[in-house]
Amino acid sequence: MITIYGMRTSGNCYKLQLLLDQLGRDYRWIDVDSAHGETRTTEFLARNPNGKVPLLELEDGRRLAESNAILCHLAEGTALWPDDAWLRAQTLQWLFFEQYSHEPYIAVARFIHLFLAADHPRRAELPALIERGMRTLAVMEQHLAEHEWFVGGRYGIADIALYAYTHCAAEGGFELQAFPHIRRWLESVRQQPGYTPMQYPSGM
């Protein structure tokens, strides 16, 4: 039995929930509320000194951090992580894109909208985040105008990684009406066997 330490409303954590549910694997989920300091406790920092979720813990005690590294490990030996070296490199290209050109804008804007007060100083960052996030979405739209999926003509972990924050981008103030190919792709992901939605606390 593997254990995931994560926050359900985090897209980085949701990636792992979605992958594991689609693979039909059993796992234990331990909720860690990073928005309220639970990743900075002495107990959690002993598990991950970087103080972030998600965190994968194997039965033998080995641990792995960083959501996309965990995706690659969990998808090993499945159709979601290709055997071909070139397709793997393309997958990694999109995983790096997600973490460096997508998450810093779309996920951060969503965090500010959902978790910070209306008068919080960080709301001043939103116009720049929206502008850069829209550029990122335009890159995805251009790719999806010519491809059904992100890599190799089939659904894989590149799609899972990018779906995690794109499907809830509206919560960060991003309007997806201008991106018909992204909207088509989002619906295609939702139609995949074993799909489960992101879980939100009651009242959120």
C-alpha positions as a Markdown table, in Angstrom:
| # | Residue | x | y | z |
|---|---|---|---|---|
| 1 | Met | 0.0 | 0.0 | 0.0 |
| 2 | Ile | 1.4 | 3.4 | -1.0 |
| 3 | Thr | 0.7 | 6.6 | 0.9 |
| 4 | Ile | 0.1 | 10.0 | -0.5 |
| 5 | Tyr | 0.4 | 13.1 | 1.7 |
| 6 | Gly | -1.5 | 15.8 | -0.1 |
| 7 | Met | -4.0 | 18.6 | -0.2 |
| 8 | Arg | -7.1 | 17.7 | -2.1 |
| 9 | Thr | -7.6 | 21.1 | -3.7 |
| 10 | Ser | -4.1 | 21.4 | -4.9 |
| 11 | Gly | -3.7 | 20.6 | -8.6 |
| 12 | Asn | -0.2 | 19.1 | -8.0 |
| 13 | Cys | -1.8 | 16.7 | -5.5 |
| 14 | Tyr | -4.9 | 16.1 | -7.7 |
| 15 | Lys | -2.6 | 14.8 | -10.5 |
| 16 | Leu | -1.7 | 11.8 | -8.3 |
| 17 | Gln | -5.3 | 11.1 | -7.2 |
| 18 | Leu | -6.4 | 11.2 | -10.9 |
| 19 | Leu | -3.6 | 8.9 | -12.0 |
| 20 | Leu | -4.1 | 6.4 | -9.2 |
| 21 | Asp | -7.8 | 6.3 | -9.7 |
| 22 | Gln | -7.5 | 5.7 | -13.4 |
| 23 | Leu | -5.0 | 3.0 | -12.8 |
| 24 | Gly | -7.3 | 1.4 | -10.2 |
| 25 | Arg | -4.5 | 1.2 | -7.7 |
| 26 | Asp | -5.1 | 1.1 | -3.9 |
| 27 | Tyr | -3.6 | 3.9 | -1.9 |
| 28 | Arg | -3.8 | 5.7 | 1.4 |
| 29 | Trp | -4.4 | 9.4 | 1.3 |
| 30 | Ile | -3.3 | 11.6 | 4.3 |
| 31 | Asp | -4.7 | 15.2 | 4.1 |
| 32 | Val | -2.1 | 17.9 | 4.8 |
| 33 | Asp | -3.3 | 21.4 | 4.6 |
| 34 | Ser | -0.4 | 23.3 | 3.1 |
| 35 | Ala | -2.4 | 26.5 | 2.9 |
| 36 | His | -2.5 | 26.6 | 6.8 |
| 37 | Gly | 1.0 | 25.6 | 7.7 |
| 38 | Glu | 0.7 | 21.8 | 8.0 |
| 39 | Thr | 3.7 | 21.2 | 5.7 |
| 40 | Arg | 5.9 | 23.2 | 8.0 |
| 41 | Thr | 5.5 | 21.1 | 11.1 |
| 42 | Thr | 8.5 | 19.2 | 12.5 |
| 43 | Glu | 6.8 | 15.9 | 11.8 |
| 44 | Phe | 6.1 | 16.7 | 8.2 |
| 45 | Leu | 9.5 | 18.3 | 7.6 |
| 46 | Ala | 11.1 | 15.1 | 8.8 |
| 47 | Arg | 9.4 | 13.4 | 5.8 |
| 48 | Asn | 10.0 | 16.2 | 3.2 |
| 49 | Pro | 12.5 | 18.9 | 4.3 |
| 50 | Asn | 11.3 | 21.1 | 1.4 |
| 51 | Gly | 7.9 | 21.3 | 3.2 |
| 52 | Lys | 5.7 | 20.7 | 0.3 |
| 53 | Val | 3.0 | 18.3 | -0.9 |
| 54 | Pro | 2.4 | 16.0 | -2.6 |
| 55 | Leu | 4.7 | 13.4 | -1.1 |
| 56 | Leu | 4.7 | 9.7 | -2.0 |
| 57 | Glu | 5.7 | 7.2 | 0.7 |
| 58 | Leu | 6.3 | 3.5 | -0.2 |
| 59 | Glu | 5.7 | 0.6 | 2.2 |
| 60 | Asp | 9.4 | 0.2 | 2.7 |
| 61 | Gly | 9.8 | 3.8 | 3.9 |
| 62 | Arg | 11.2 | 5.4 | 0.7 |
| 63 | Arg | 9.8 | 8.8 | -0.1 |
| 64 | Leu | 9.5 | 10.8 | -3.3 |
| 65 | Ala | 8.5 | 14.5 | -3.7 |
| 66 | Glu | 7.7 | 16.7 | -6.7 |
| 67 | Ser | 4.4 | 15.9 | -8.4 |
| 68 | Asn | 5.7 | 15.2 | -11.9 |
| 69 | Ala | 8.5 | 12.9 | -10.6 |
| 70 | Ile | 5.8 | 10.9 | -8.7 |
| 71 | Leu | 3.6 | 10.8 | -11.8 |
| 72 | Cys | 6.5 | 9.2 | -13.8 |
| 73 | His | 7.2 | 6.7 | -11.1 |
| 74 | Leu | 3.6 | 5.6 | -10.6 |
| 75 | Ala | 3.0 | 5.4 | -14.4 |
| 76 | Glu | 6.0 | 3.2 | -15.0 |
| 77 | Gly | 5.0 | 0.1 | -16.9 |
| 78 | Thr | 1.6 | 1.5 | -17.9 |
| 79 | Ala | 0.3 | 2.9 | -21.2 |
| 80 | Leu | 0.3 | 6.3 | -19.7 |
| 81 | Trp | 4.1 | 6.5 | -19.7 |
| 82 | Pro | 5.5 | 5.5 | -23.1 |
| 83 | Asp | 8.3 | 3.0 | -23.7 |
| 84 | Asp | 9.7 | 4.9 | -26.7 |
| 85 | Ala | 12.6 | 7.2 | -25.7 |
| 86 | Trp | 11.5 | 10.1 | -28.0 |
| 87 | Leu | 7.9 | 10.0 | -26.6 |
| 88 | Arg | 9.3 | 9.9 | -23.1 |
| 89 | Ala | 11.4 | 13.0 | -23.9 |
| 90 | Gln | 8.3 | 14.8 | -25.3 |
| 91 | Thr | 6.4 | 13.8 | -22.2 |
| 92 | Leu | 9.1 | 15.3 | -20.0 |
| 93 | Gln | 9.1 | 18.4 | -22.2 |
| 94 | Trp | 5.4 | 19.0 | -21.3 |
| 95 | Leu | 6.0 | 18.1 | -17.7 |
| 96 | Phe | 8.7 | 20.8 | -17.4 |
| 97 | Phe | 6.4 | 23.2 | -19.3 |
| 98 | Glu | 3.7 | 22.6 | -16.8 |
| 99 | Gln | 5.9 | 23.3 | -13.8 |
| 100 | Tyr | 7.8 | 26.3 | -15.2 |
| 101 | Ser | 5.4 | 28.0 | -17.7 |
| 102 | His | 1.9 | 26.9 | -16.5 |
| 103 | Glu | 1.8 | 26.3 | -12.8 |
| 104 | Pro | 3.6 | 29.6 | -11.8 |
| 105 | Tyr | 0.9 | 31.7 | -13.4 |
| 106 | Ile | -2.4 | 29.7 | -13.5 |
| 107 | Ala | -2.0 | 27.9 | -10.2 |
| 108 | Val | -0.7 | 31.0 | -8.4 |
| 109 | Ala | -3.6 | 33.1 | -9.6 |
| 110 | Arg | -6.0 | 30.5 | -8.5 |
| 111 | Phe | -4.4 | 30.4 | -5.0 |
| 112 | Ile | -4.7 | 34.1 | -4.7 |
| 113 | His | -8.3 | 34.1 | -5.7 |
| 114 | Leu | -9.3 | 31.1 | -3.5 |
| 115 | Phe | -7.2 | 31.5 | -0.4 |
| 116 | Leu | -6.2 | 35.1 | 0.1 |
| 117 | Ala | -8.4 | 37.9 | 1.4 |
| 118 | Ala | -9.9 | 40.4 | -1.0 |
| 119 | Asp | -7.6 | 43.2 | 0.3 |
| 120 | His | -4.4 | 41.0 | 0.4 |
| 121 | Pro | -1.4 | 42.8 | -1.2 |
| 122 | Arg | -0.7 | 39.8 | -3.5 |
| 123 | Arg | -3.9 | 40.6 | -5.5 |
| 124 | Ala | -1.8 | 43.2 | -7.2 |
| 125 | Glu | 0.0 | 40.4 | -8.9 |
| 126 | Leu | -3.1 | 39.1 | -10.7 |
| 127 | Pro | -3.0 | 41.2 | -13.9 |
| 128 | Ala | 0.5 | 40.0 | -14.7 |
| 129 | Leu | -0.3 | 36.4 | -13.8 |
| 130 | Ile | -3.4 | 36.5 | -16.0 |
| 131 | Glu | -1.4 | 37.9 | -18.9 |
| 132 | Arg | 1.3 | 35.3 | -18.7 |
| 133 | Gly | -1.1 | 32.5 | -18.0 |
| 134 | Met | -3.1 | 33.4 | -21.1 |
| 135 | Arg | 0.1 | 33.1 | -23.2 |
| 136 | Thr | 0.6 | 29.7 | -21.7 |
| 137 | Leu | -2.9 | 28.6 | -22.6 |
| 138 | Ala | -2.3 | 29.9 | -26.2 |
| 139 | Val | 0.7 | 27.6 | -26.5 |
| 140 | Met | -1.5 | 24.7 | -25.4 |
| 141 | Glu | -4.3 | 25.7 | -27.8 |
| 142 | Gln | -1.9 | 25.8 | -30.7 |
| 143 | His | -0.7 | 22.3 | -30.0 |
| 144 | Leu | -4.1 | 20.9 | -29.4 |
| 145 | Ala | -5.4 | 22.4 | -32.7 |
| 146 | Glu | -3.2 | 19.8 | -34.4 |
| 147 | His | -3.1 | 17.0 | -31.9 |
| 148 | Glu | -5.8 | 15.1 | -29.9 |
| 149 | Trp | -3.5 | 14.7 | -27.0 |
| 150 | Phe | -0.2 | 16.1 | -25.9 |
| 151 | Val | 2.1 | 13.2 | -26.7 |
| 152 | Gly | 2.0 | 10.4 | -29.2 |
| 153 | Gly | -1.6 | 10.6 | -30.2 |
| 154 | Arg | -2.8 | 9.0 | -26.9 |
| 155 | Tyr | -3.7 | 10.0 | -23.4 |
| 156 | Gly | -0.8 | 10.0 | -20.9 |
| 157 | Ile | 0.7 | 11.7 | -17.9 |
| 158 | Ala | 1.5 | 14.9 | -19.9 |
| 159 | Asp | -2.3 | 15.3 | -20.2 |
| 160 | Ile | -2.8 | 14.5 | -16.5 |
| 161 | Ala | -0.2 | 17.0 | -15.4 |
| 162 | Leu | -1.6 | 19.8 | -17.6 |
| 163 | Tyr | -5.3 | 19.0 | -16.9 |
| 164 | Ala | -4.8 | 19.4 | -13.1 |
| 165 | Tyr | -4.7 | 23.2 | -13.1 |
| 166 | Thr | -6.1 | 23.9 | -16.5 |
| 167 | His | -9.5 | 22.4 | -15.7 |
| 168 | Cys | -9.9 | 24.8 | -12.8 |
| 169 | Ala | -8.2 | 27.8 | -14.4 |
| 170 | Ala | -11.5 | 29.8 | -14.2 |
| 171 | Glu | -11.0 | 29.8 | -10.4 |
| 172 | Gly | -8.0 | 31.9 | -11.0 |
| 173 | Gly | -9.7 | 34.3 | -13.3 |
| 174 | Phe | -8.8 | 32.7 | -16.7 |
| 175 | Glu | -11.5 | 32.7 | -19.4 |
| 176 | Leu | -11.4 | 29.6 | -21.5 |
| 177 | Gln | -14.0 | 30.5 | -24.1 |
| 178 | Ala | -11.3 | 31.7 | -26.4 |
| 179 | Phe | -9.6 | 28.3 | -26.4 |
| 180 | Pro | -12.0 | 25.8 | -28.1 |
| 181 | His | -9.3 | 23.1 | -28.5 |
| 182 | Ile | -8.4 | 23.2 | -24.9 |
| 183 | Arg | -12.1 | 22.9 | -24.0 |
| 184 | Arg | -12.4 | 19.9 | -26.3 |
| 185 | Trp | -9.4 | 18.3 | -24.7 |
| 186 | Leu | -10.7 | 18.9 | -21.2 |
| 187 | Glu | -13.9 | 17.1 | -22.0 |
| 188 | Ser | -11.9 | 14.2 | -23.5 |
| 189 | Val | -9.9 | 13.9 | -20.3 |
| 190 | Arg | -13.2 | 13.7 | -18.3 |
| 191 | Gln | -14.3 | 10.9 | -20.5 |
| 192 | Gln | -11.3 | 8.7 | -19.8 |
| 193 | Pro | -12.0 | 5.4 | -17.9 |
| 194 | Gly | -11.6 | 5.8 | -14.1 |
| 195 | Tyr | -11.8 | 9.6 | -14.2 |
| 196 | Thr | -12.5 | 11.2 | -10.8 |
| 197 | Pro | -12.9 | 14.9 | -10.2 |
| 198 | Met | -10.9 | 17.1 | -7.8 |
| 199 | Gln | -12.4 | 17.0 | -4.3 |
| 200 | Tyr | -13.4 | 20.2 | -2.6 |
| 201 | Pro | -14.2 | 20.6 | 1.1 |
| 202 | Ser | -17.8 | 21.3 | 1.9 |
| 203 | Gly | -18.6 | 25.0 | 1.7 |
| 204 | Met | -15.8 | 25.8 | -0.7 |
